[in-house]
Amino acid sequence: MLNPVAVQYMSRSEIERLMYSLKADSDNTQAQLFEALVRRLLEIMEQAPS
């Protein structure tokens, strides 16, 4: 089970896979906002040198 403590120890690739797997329900505006934030963060991470 994933929890905030486990996330702290995840690698970048694990986090990216998790973020790409997220899909918010259409009736949950907070989840949609979170998904949009995560996707934008992924875009920023992809632009940054690794």
C-alpha positions in Angstrom: 0.0 0.0 0.0 1.3 3.4 -0.9 1.6 6.0 1.8 3.4 9.4 2.3 6.3 7.7 4.0 6.8 5.2 1.1 6.7 8.1 -1.4 9.7 9.7 0.3 11.9 6.6 -0.6 10.7 6.2 -4.2 13.1 6.8 -7.1 12.4 9.4 -9.7 11.3 6.7 -12.3 9.0 5.1 -9.7 7.4 8.5 -9.1 7.0 9.2 -12.8 5.3 5.9 -13.4 3.0 6.5 -10.5 2.2 10.0 -11.7 1.5 8.8 -15.3 -0.9 6.2 -13.9 -3.1 8.7 -12.1 -6.6 9.4 -13.6 -9.1 11.6 -11.7 -12.8 10.9 -11.7 -14.7 13.5 -13.8 -16.9 14.4 -10.8 -14.0 15.1 -8.4 -12.7 18.6 -9.0 -9.9 18.3 -6.3 -8.6 15.1 -7.9 -8.7 16.8 -11.3 -6.7 19.7 -10.0 -4.2 17.4 -8.4 -3.9 15.4 -11.7 -3.3 18.7 -13.6 -0.6 19.7 -11.1 1.1 16.3 -11.3 1.1 16.4 -15.1 2.6 19.9 -15.1 5.3 18.8 -12.7 6.1 15.9 -15.0 6.5 18.3 -17.9 8.8 20.5 -15.8 10.8 17.4 -14.7 11.2 16.3 -18.4 12.6 19.7 -19.3 15.1 19.8 -16.5 18.5 18.1 -17.0 18.7 14.8 -15.1 
